[in-house]
Amino acid sequence: MDAAILFKTANAFVIPGWLLLLLVPNWKYTMPLIRYGMVVVLATLYAYLILGSISGFNGESFSTLENVKHLFQNDDAVLAGWIHYLAFDLLIGTHIVEQAKLYQVPRWLYVFALPLTFMFGPMGYLLFVVMKSIKGLTAQKQNQ
């Protein structure tokens, strides 16, 4: 299948997962649908693309920036990398929601981290870690 079509399809495919995390994070089906449905589909597509498009892989493939650039010289390999991002960012989104519940970070606060995670992965997670830390410090002060 055409890489450009798969790219558009994968981008659209993850939107419902992010909407579930934003709008109905406490629904009993939100986490299973994302983790065991959406992410598994993305992982399957990723495996298909990786196994079919990255040739010449060896232990040195990730040892230098030049070697990594060489790996991702075709559209299918770049698409596989993008699918990797989509899958892991979505998993981090589920982690943020679960940790927010555990540490009692208010929903109105952690929802700011989710779109940032969707768009910029690690920056959204960093924002959430900062929120969680501030929440923890505030809770400690209240308990003293």
TORKOLZA-771166 format. One record per residue (C-alpha): residue number from 1; z, x, y. Coordinates in nm, 3 decimals, padded with zeros to 5 digits. Layout:
BEGIN
REC   nr        w        u        v
REC  NUM        Z        X        Y
...
END
This chain:
BEGIN
REC   nr        w        u        v
REC    1   00.000   00.000   00.000
REC    2  -00.067   00.111   00.357
REC    3   00.220   00.311   00.511
REC    4   00.187   00.134   00.848
REC    5   00.227  -00.207   00.684
REC    6   00.525  -00.088   00.479
REC    7   00.680   00.055   00.797
REC    8   00.655  -00.280   00.977
REC    9   00.774  -00.469   00.670
REC   10   01.076  -00.243   00.619
REC   11   01.174  -00.271   00.985
REC   12   01.159  -00.650   00.966
REC   13   01.335  -00.651   00.628
REC   14   01.657  -00.496   00.763
REC   15   01.694  -00.732   01.061
REC   16   01.857  -01.013   00.856
REC   17   02.114  -00.764   00.724
REC   18   02.209  -00.656   01.072
REC   19   02.226  -01.018   01.184
REC   20   02.458  -01.097   00.893
REC   21   02.686  -00.810   00.997
REC   22   02.686  -00.927   01.358
REC   23   02.708  -01.303   01.311
REC   24   02.879  -01.371   00.978
REC   25   03.059  -01.054   00.870
REC   26   03.329  -01.253   00.688
REC   27   03.091  -01.465   00.481
REC   28   03.153  -01.383   00.116
REC   29   02.785  -01.309   00.055
REC   30   02.724  -01.077   00.352
REC   31   02.830  -00.749   00.191
REC   32   02.683  -00.817  -00.155
REC   33   02.349  -00.929  -00.009
REC   34   02.325  -00.616   00.199
REC   35   02.463  -00.357  -00.042
REC   36   02.329  -00.485  -00.373
REC   37   02.023  -00.660  -00.242
REC   38   01.873  -00.513   00.071
REC   39   01.986  -00.154   00.027
REC   40   01.880  -00.151  -00.339
REC   41   01.535  -00.276  -00.241
REC   42   01.512  -00.004   00.024
REC   43   01.636   00.258  -00.224
REC   44   01.372   00.149  -00.476
REC   45   01.097   00.172  -00.215
REC   46   01.232   00.511  -00.107
REC   47   01.228   00.642  -00.465
REC   48   00.873   00.517  -00.515
REC   49   00.756   00.687  -00.197
REC   50   00.939   01.012  -00.262
REC   51   00.821   01.042  -00.619
REC   52   00.465   00.966  -00.516
REC   53   00.425   01.161  -00.194
REC   54   00.629   01.476  -00.170
REC   55   00.452   01.742  -00.367
REC   56   00.552   02.102  -00.386
REC   57   00.923   02.027  -00.358
REC   58   01.149   02.313  -00.460
REC   59   01.495   02.446  -00.383
REC   60   01.372   02.599  -00.058
REC   61   01.221   02.274   00.073
REC   62   01.520   02.200   00.297
REC   63   01.616   02.559   00.377
REC   64   01.432   02.588   00.709
REC   65   01.297   02.355   00.973
REC   66   00.945   02.476   00.897
REC   67   00.987   02.388   00.528
REC   68   01.112   02.039   00.615
REC   69   00.818   01.986   00.852
REC   70   00.586   02.093   00.571
REC   71   00.741   01.833   00.336
REC   72   00.675   01.551   00.580
REC   73   00.310   01.611   00.657
REC   74   00.179   01.280   00.527
REC   75   00.249   00.921   00.625
REC   76   00.411   00.826   00.294
REC   77   00.662   01.109   00.322
REC   78   00.746   01.020   00.683
REC   79   00.779   00.655   00.577
REC   80   01.016   00.761   00.299
REC   81   01.228   00.940   00.557
REC   82   01.231   00.628   00.774
REC   83   01.332   00.409   00.478
REC   84   01.612   00.659   00.415
REC   85   01.736   00.604   00.771
REC   86   01.713   00.227   00.743
REC   87   01.906   00.218   00.416
REC   88   02.184   00.453   00.518
REC   89   02.228   00.306   00.865
REC   90   02.265  -00.037   00.707
REC   91   02.524   00.102   00.465
REC   92   02.712   00.254   00.758
REC   93   02.699  -00.088   00.924
REC   94   02.876  -00.240   00.624
REC   95   03.129   00.042   00.633
REC   96   03.198  -00.023   01.002
REC   97   03.260  -00.392   00.938
REC   98   03.493  -00.322   00.645
REC   99   03.685  -00.054   00.834
REC  100   03.712  -00.279   01.138
REC  101   03.876  -00.545   00.922
REC  102   04.107  -00.292   00.760
REC  103   04.217  -00.137   01.091
REC  104   04.213  -00.471   01.274
REC  105   03.956  -00.364   01.530
REC  106   03.858  -00.687   01.707
REC  107   03.513  -00.817   01.625
REC  108   03.420  -00.846   01.993
REC  109   03.473  -00.471   02.013
REC  110   03.310  -00.338   01.696
REC  111   02.995  -00.545   01.743
REC  112   02.896  -00.294   02.012
REC  113   02.884  -00.020   01.749
REC  114   02.650  -00.212   01.516
REC  115   02.334  -00.223   01.731
REC  116   02.393   00.138   01.827
REC  117   02.418   00.226   01.457
REC  118   02.097   00.034   01.387
REC  119   01.909   00.218   01.659
REC  120   02.078   00.560   01.664
REC  121   02.278   00.584   01.338
REC  122   02.540   00.853   01.390
REC  123   02.599   00.759   01.754
REC  124   02.699   00.407   01.653
REC  125   02.931   00.543   01.389
REC  126   03.080   00.784   01.642
REC  127   03.144   00.495   01.882
REC  128   03.321   00.306   01.606
REC  129   03.536   00.607   01.513
REC  130   03.640   00.638   01.877
REC  131   03.719   00.263   01.888
REC  132   03.919   00.286   01.567
REC  133   04.109   00.589   01.696
REC  134   04.193   00.420   02.025
REC  135   04.300   00.108   01.835
REC  136   04.523   00.325   01.615
REC  137   04.678   00.498   01.916
REC  138   04.738   00.164   02.085
REC  139   04.900   00.024   01.769
REC  140   05.127   00.332   01.743
REC  141   05.243   00.293   02.103
REC  142   05.318  -00.075   02.046
REC  143   05.526   00.009   01.737
REC  144   05.739   00.264   01.921
END
